[in-house]
Structure formats: structure tokens, C-alpha cells
């Protein structure tokens, strides 16, 4: 069986990773499997060739077919689309969030070659965002930019994570929940059909999305509890939990259940 390996070499434009392989033992000549700017790409090619060798096929046939595939992304906009398509591990709402963030990132970086992006470019972009947005929003948008640059895996490292890149200082304020009088004013000011919803939110501290997605199958009337399943928790990692509801509110909720 043949062997395949990666070696790196320095060029005027930076480090490059070369994949080489043999169709058999040492008596076989070394063959060229491709040169890449990132180690991630080189590893992908190495594993591809290893799979062909393990199957008893000549990798040259498959490599020739690869030449007909679309070229590697070049601009930040192209890389962003590749990044979004690769995130099969996240919720669709997270993908929507990436695209919303791109509306802030794209105007500055969309047409840029990522290899030309410097820490100074990132810092200038952060400063521009900080003039319009809250520090927490700037942090969120910068996180997406950093993830994108991580995905590209630039030979020189991620300019968004360089030690010279600084984020706006965040000042945390102590949350001040409304007083009882203020809460009663809020309830009185909304439409009657929303009042029970707001009272349950206040009593259970559930998120709006968690309460809004409950079904009648999540209601435990006997114990006055609401079930928040793992599929509805933020990030989907916290696990199932139960929220205790005052029995007076639970009685009103059960009374609002549709009749069959």
C-alpha cells in the first residue's frame, strides 16, 4: 500500500504545505498531491489521497477530476458563504445571526483578500462600529468576524485575535426589575390577551421564546409546573428543566386551554 505525507516549505509569499505520496513502497517515485496555503487544506488533500490508496485506486485519476471543481474562495464574501455552509452544527437561528452580522462586516471586508487583512484593519473597523453601537454589540459582531477568520485559517494567524486588537470597554449595570407598582402599570397597559402571558413571565423568569414555544403537553397542572425541553433552552445544552408556577396563575392558564 502507498504512503502519503505533508511537508512545509518557505516561499517569498509565506509558508506553503505540499502533499506528496507514493503508489507503493520506497521503490515507487514520489508523486505531487498539491500545494496549499493552509495546513487544514493540506490535511484534507492528504486524507483524500490516503482514502484513494486504501481503496486500491490511483489517486491521480481522482485528482484530475478535482481540477474541474470550483476554485477555492478568494474574497472575504466568498469565504463567508463557505463558512456559513460549513456550520451544520448550529441552529438555523445562529445562521440567521451570522448573516445579520455580515451586514456590518461585509461593507468593509466583503471584497478583500483575507490574506491582506491586518490587525490594524480589524481595529479600525471595531472603532467605526463602536461609534454607532453598544460595546456588547461590537463584541458580538467581532466574534463573528473572528470565527470567519479562524475558518479561513490564514498562514499568518488570525488578525482579529492579535494582541493589539482592543474591544470597547463594557460597563455592566445592575439590572433593576420593575417595582410591584410599575409591574401592575405594565400589565394594565397591554391588551387583555397578553396579561396572563406577562404575569407568568414575571413569576417564572422564563425567556419570552421559551414561554412562547410551550405546548399544552408541557403543562403539568397537578404540580403547577411548566416543562422547558432541551430543544427550547438557549443553545440547546442546558437540558430539560421545570418552572414552578403559582397555582393561581396555573388555574387561569388551564382555564384558557382550548376545549375539544
C-alpha positions as CSV (number, residue, x, y, z in Angstrom):
1,X,0.0,0.0,0.0
2,X,1.2,3.5,-0.8
3,X,2.0,6.3,1.7
4,X,1.2,10.0,1.8
5,X,2.7,12.8,3.9
6,X,2.8,16.6,4.2
7,X,5.9,18.8,4.2
8,X,6.2,22.5,4.5
9,X,8.4,24.9,2.8
10,X,9.0,28.6,3.0
11,X,8.4,30.8,-0.1
12,X,8.6,34.6,-0.7
13,X,4.9,34.8,-0.2
14,X,4.9,32.7,3.0
15,X,4.8,29.1,4.2
16,X,3.3,26.6,1.9
17,X,2.2,23.0,2.6
18,X,3.0,20.3,0.0
19,X,1.3,16.9,-0.2
20,X,3.4,14.0,-1.6
21,X,2.6,10.3,-2.0
22,X,3.8,7.0,-3.4
23,X,1.7,4.4,-5.1
24,X,3.7,1.7,-3.2
25,X,6.8,1.2,-1.2
26,X,10.1,3.1,-1.4
27,X,10.7,1.7,-4.8
28,X,7.9,3.9,-6.2
29,X,8.5,7.5,-7.2
30,X,7.2,10.4,-5.1
31,X,4.2,12.0,-6.7
32,X,2.9,15.5,-6.3
33,X,-0.5,15.8,-4.5
34,X,-0.9,19.6,-4.3
35,X,0.5,22.7,-2.6
36,X,-1.7,24.7,-0.2
37,X,-1.6,27.9,1.8
38,X,-3.1,26.4,4.9
39,X,-2.4,23.2,6.9
40,X,-6.1,22.5,7.1
41,X,-6.4,22.3,3.3
42,X,-3.2,20.1,3.1
43,X,-4.6,17.7,5.6
44,X,-7.9,17.4,3.7
45,X,-5.9,16.6,0.5
46,X,-3.7,14.1,2.4
47,X,-6.7,12.3,3.8
48,X,-8.4,12.3,0.4
49,X,-5.3,10.7,-1.3
50,X,-5.0,8.2,1.6
51,X,-8.6,7.1,1.0
52,X,-7.9,6.5,-2.6
53,X,-4.8,4.5,-1.9
54,X,-6.7,2.4,0.7
55,X,-9.3,1.6,-1.8
56,X,-6.7,0.4,-4.3
57,X,-7.3,3.3,-6.7
58,X,-4.7,5.5,-8.4
59,X,-5.2,9.0,-6.8
60,X,-4.1,10.7,-10.0
61,X,-7.5,9.9,-11.6
62,X,-9.4,11.5,-8.7
63,X,-7.0,14.5,-8.5
64,X,-7.5,15.1,-12.2
65,X,-11.3,15.2,-11.6
66,X,-10.8,17.7,-8.8
67,X,-9.4,20.2,-11.2
68,X,-12.8,20.6,-12.7
69,X,-14.3,21.6,-9.3
70,X,-14.9,25.3,-8.5
71,X,-11.9,27.3,-7.4
72,X,-11.1,28.0,-3.8
73,X,-12.8,31.1,-2.4
74,X,-10.7,34.3,-2.7
75,X,-12.7,37.2,-1.3
76,X,-14.0,37.5,2.3
77,X,-17.5,37.4,0.9
78,X,-16.9,34.0,-0.8
79,X,-15.2,32.7,2.4
80,X,-18.2,33.9,4.4
81,X,-20.6,31.8,2.3
82,X,-18.3,28.8,2.7
83,X,-18.2,29.4,6.4
84,X,-22.0,29.6,6.8
85,X,-22.5,26.4,4.7
86,X,-20.0,24.6,6.9
87,X,-21.8,25.3,10.2
88,X,-24.0,22.2,10.1
89,X,-23.6,22.0,13.9
90,X,-25.6,25.1,14.8
91,X,-29.2,26.1,15.0
92,X,-30.8,27.9,12.0
93,X,-31.3,30.9,14.2
94,X,-27.5,31.1,14.6
95,X,-27.0,31.1,10.8
96,X,-29.5,34.0,10.7
97,X,-27.4,35.8,13.2
98,X,-24.3,35.3,11.2
99,X,-26.0,36.8,8.2
100,X,-27.2,39.8,10.2
101,X,-23.7,40.3,11.5
102,X,-22.4,40.2,7.9
103,X,-24.4,43.3,7.1
104,X,-22.0,45.1,9.5
105,X,-18.9,43.2,8.4
106,X,-19.4,43.0,4.7
107,X,-19.3,46.7,3.7
108,X,-15.7,46.8,5.0
109,X,-14.3,43.4,4.2
110,X,-16.5,41.7,1.5
111,X,-14.2,42.3,-1.5
112,X,-11.0,42.0,0.5
113,X,-8.5,39.1,0.0
114,X,-8.3,37.7,3.6
115,X,-4.5,37.4,3.3
116,X,-4.3,41.2,3.1
117,X,-6.4,41.8,6.3
118,X,-4.3,43.1,9.1
119,X,-4.9,43.7,12.8
120,X,-4.9,47.4,12.1
121,X,-7.8,46.9,9.6
122,X,-9.8,45.0,12.2
123,X,-9.1,47.6,14.9
124,X,-10.2,50.4,12.5
125,X,-13.4,48.5,11.8
126,X,-14.1,48.0,15.5
127,X,-13.6,51.7,16.2
128,X,-16.1,52.5,13.5
129,X,-18.7,50.1,15.0
130,X,-18.1,51.5,18.5
131,X,-19.1,55.0,17.3
132,X,-22.6,53.6,16.5
133,X,-23.2,50.5,18.7
134,X,-23.1,49.5,22.3
135,X,-19.9,47.7,23.4
136,X,-21.8,44.4,23.8
137,X,-23.0,44.6,20.1
138,X,-19.5,45.3,18.9
139,X,-18.2,42.3,20.9
140,X,-20.9,40.1,19.2
141,X,-20.1,41.3,15.7
142,X,-16.3,41.0,16.3
143,X,-16.9,37.4,17.5
144,X,-18.4,36.5,14.1
145,X,-15.5,38.2,12.2
146,X,-13.0,36.2,14.3
147,X,-14.8,32.9,13.7
148,X,-14.8,33.6,9.9
149,X,-11.0,34.3,10.0
150,X,-10.5,31.2,12.1
151,X,-12.3,29.2,9.4
152,X,-10.1,30.7,6.7
153,X,-7.0,29.6,8.7
154,X,-4.6,32.3,7.5
155,X,-0.9,31.3,7.5
156,X,0.0,34.4,9.4
157,X,-2.6,33.8,12.1
158,X,-6.0,35.4,12.8
159,X,-5.7,39.2,12.6
160,X,-8.9,39.6,14.6
161,X,-7.3,37.8,17.6
162,X,-4.0,39.7,17.5
163,X,-2.9,41.0,20.9
164,X,-3.0,44.6,19.5
165,X,-6.8,44.4,18.8
166,X,-8.8,46.0,21.5
167,X,-12.5,46.0,22.1
168,X,-14.6,48.8,23.7
169,X,-14.8,48.7,27.5
170,X,-18.0,47.2,28.8
171,X,-19.6,48.7,31.9
172,X,-22.1,46.3,33.4
173,X,-25.1,47.9,35.1
174,X,-27.0,46.2,37.9
175,X,-30.4,45.2,36.4
176,X,-33.3,47.0,38.1
177,X,-36.5,45.0,37.9
178,X,-39.7,47.0,38.0
179,X,-41.4,47.6,41.3
180,X,-44.7,46.0,42.1
181,X,-46.5,49.2,41.3
182,X,-44.6,49.6,38.0
183,X,-45.4,46.0,37.0
184,X,-49.1,46.5,37.7
185,X,-48.9,49.6,35.4
186,X,-47.3,47.5,32.7
187,X,-49.9,44.8,32.9
188,X,-52.7,47.3,32.9
189,X,-51.3,48.9,29.7
190,X,-51.2,45.9,27.5
191,X,-54.1,44.1,25.7
192,X,-56.0,41.7,27.9
193,X,-55.0,38.7,25.9
194,X,-51.3,39.3,26.8
195,X,-51.8,39.9,30.5
196,X,-51.6,36.2,31.6
197,X,-48.5,35.7,29.4
198,X,-46.8,38.6,31.1
199,X,-47.8,37.5,34.6
200,X,-46.3,34.0,34.0
201,X,-43.1,35.6,32.7
202,X,-42.8,37.7,35.8
203,X,-43.5,34.7,38.1
204,X,-41.2,32.2,36.4
205,X,-38.4,34.3,35.0
206,X,-38.7,32.3,31.7
207,X,-37.4,33.8,28.5
208,X,-40.0,35.1,26.1
209,X,-39.1,32.5,23.5
210,X,-39.2,29.6,26.0
211,X,-42.7,30.5,27.2
212,X,-44.0,31.3,23.7
213,X,-42.9,27.9,22.3
214,X,-44.6,25.8,25.1
215,X,-47.4,23.4,24.1
216,X,-50.2,22.1,26.3
217,X,-48.1,18.9,26.6
218,X,-45.6,20.9,28.6
219,X,-48.1,21.9,31.2
220,X,-48.2,19.9,34.4
221,X,-51.4,21.2,36.0
222,X,-51.3,18.8,39.0
223,X,-47.9,20.1,40.2
224,X,-48.3,23.6,38.8
225,X,-45.2,23.3,36.6
226,X,-44.1,24.1,33.0
227,X,-41.7,21.9,31.2
228,X,-38.9,23.6,29.2
229,X,-37.4,20.8,27.0
230,X,-33.8,20.7,25.9
231,X,-34.8,21.7,22.4
232,X,-36.1,25.1,23.7
233,X,-33.3,26.0,26.1
234,X,-30.8,28.7,24.9
235,X,-28.1,26.9,22.9
236,X,-29.8,23.6,23.4
237,X,-27.3,22.5,26.0
238,X,-28.8,23.3,29.4
239,X,-31.1,20.2,29.5
240,X,-34.7,19.9,30.4
241,X,-36.0,21.9,33.4
242,X,-39.2,22.7,35.1
243,X,-40.6,26.1,36.1
244,X,-42.8,26.4,39.1
245,X,-45.9,28.5,38.5
246,X,-48.1,30.0,41.3
247,X,-51.2,27.8,41.5
248,X,-53.5,30.9,41.0
249,X,-51.8,31.6,37.6
250,X,-51.8,27.9,36.7
251,X,-55.5,27.7,37.3
252,X,-56.0,30.7,34.9
253,X,-53.7,29.1,32.4
254,X,-55.6,25.8,32.5
255,X,-58.9,27.7,32.1
256,X,-57.5,29.2,29.0
257,X,-56.8,25.8,27.4
258,X,-58.8,25.2,24.2
259,X,-61.8,22.9,24.6
260,X,-62.2,19.9,22.4
